[in-house]
Amino acid sequence: MKTIMLHKEELAERLARKKKLGQFFTPAPVARFMTRWLLKPKECQNILDPATGEGIFIKSILEISQNVSVDAFDIDEHILSVCEDSIKSLPGRAKVRLNCRDYMTGDWERKYDGVICNPPYMRFQDYDNRDRIIKTVKDNLRIHLSGLTNLYTLFLLKSLGELREGGRMAYIVPSEFLNANYGEHVKEYLLREKSLRYVILFDFNSNPFDDAITTSCILLFDRGARHGSIDFVTIHAIDELDAVSTKIDKGGSCRNHTKVPFSQIEPGLKWRAYYQQMNSHKYHNLIPLTQIGSVSRGIATGANDYFTFNRKKIDAHQIPEEALLPCITKSAHVSGLFFTKEDFAAIIRKNRRAFLLDARRSQNGNVRDYLKLGEEQGVHNKYLTSHRNPWYSQESRPPAPIWVGVFNRKGLRFVRNEAGIRNLTTFHCLYLNMFYKNKANLVFAYLITTMAREVFDDNRREYGDGLEKFEPNDLNNSKVIDLDLIDNKMEERILAILSRLREADGTEKRTTAQHIGELDAIFRKIAAEDP
């Protein structure tokens, strides 16, 4: 029994270390594909592996050639020992140098014939040398970086700076940056540098990494050939890589392949437009969502466990009603298309957390005592709370008429907030401007249609295994039907259908689907008409 416990503790420690260091190890078929690209030129003699992990790339390289030298880096001493053991008997091992140090803090002077890498996947904010690296990258590449930049893009940029003229590079990274706002400056640099040749994209529902919820892509660079375009290739399974490699070697076209000239690629666009059909192109009479309103995230407390209350916790601390705001704290608490005051009362009866502390104007002694407890627990020193004055104040975010789901696998989710209560970041908030404020039901009727979801999908973020995410600006940059084309008679018809849908919501799935289908047909007809 003691041995089993030790194994569990060791496994937990290993998983925690992997998460902290952003380690997701490369499958062998992917490593072989990337290595084959790298070693195609005979001139490739020295190779850089900036995040070697267990050494899968080194093994793949030495299987093809024992005459190249490899500089490999990793900050995890334990994983480097695993790498050392795995390659110690391989021919060519003598020309491999394992370096236990942070690749990003090293110099930029040495140049390599080839670079191959699966960089760590972790937020820039979690990186210990964040400020130093930002300055280093700016100084060397003269590039602006968003504070939301992920560490993997920094690895990518530094490696490009160390790739010799005529050299090749292969990187496997999350495809997130291709369609995220923070990736704009990275893409701008890649277009300016003009050595990116292929973007091999794993299909949205496939994922080469068993333990990572993120879509992936392989980036292939060739600094020796001045091509005028980027080839985007989508694959649906890892075993398709051999065929893709053969096609690339022969200079042929692959299945699901799109060649786009550099001159036609814009860094500010989501690059999904270059390798997937954009649904909005199928419809007429669409306008920017920002013409009717805007989307913002829900309230971020910085310490949900401390700031949220259920009835039991309210009674325990004797917090008065004046210091509490009704609030949705978890998306699981909302099941239907419409959220009513009765739904909220049911949440309270189930003793779920449904209230948010708002102590700014309260002079109640019990509230003061609870704030002192928070300081004793260090809540005031957390990242968000430490940047607020006072630390226990909440963001000024009024109730939104429509909520938007953040993560989903079944399509974008909208909820009509009839209860008029606030929400945490579990939902985004859709606020309507003064011209559409009184048309919330009409807007909602459109948003829940299949057509609306198709159009919004143009701006989704893909996290693998069918998981989608929309950030507020992804939605703000989307389009919606022009509601001004709807006359009074048609609006009455739409609202009548919505009313019947509300009655059936959560009880009759077939009837619900029928009503949504009726709404969808109406809006598709409007979108099919020439403007």
Secondary structure, DSSP 8 states (H G I E B T S, - for coil): -HHHHHHHHHHHHHHHHHHHHT-----HHHHHHHHHHHT-STT--EEEETT-TT-HHHHHHHHH-SS-EEEEEES-HHHHHHHHHHHTTSTTGGGEEEEES-GGGS-S---EEEEEE-----BGGG-TTHHHHHHHHHHHH-----TT-BHHHHHHHHHHHTEEEEEEEEEEEEGGGGGSGGGHHHHHHHHHH--EEEEEEE-TT--S-TT--S-EEEEEEESSS--SEEEEEEESSGGGHHHHHHHHHHT---TTEEEEEGGG--TTS-GGGGTS--GGGG-SSEEEGGGTEEEEE-B--S-HHHHEE-HHHHHHHT--GGGEEEEE--GGG--SSEE-HHHHHHHHHTT---EEE--TT---HHHHHHHHHHHHTTGGGSHHHHTSSSTT--------SEEEESEESSS--EEEETT--EEBTTEEEEEE-TTTGGGHHHHHHHHTSHHHHHHHGGG-EE-STT-EE--HHHHHTSEEE-GGG--HHHHHHHHHHHHHHHHHTTT-HHHHHHHHHHHHHHHHHHHHS--
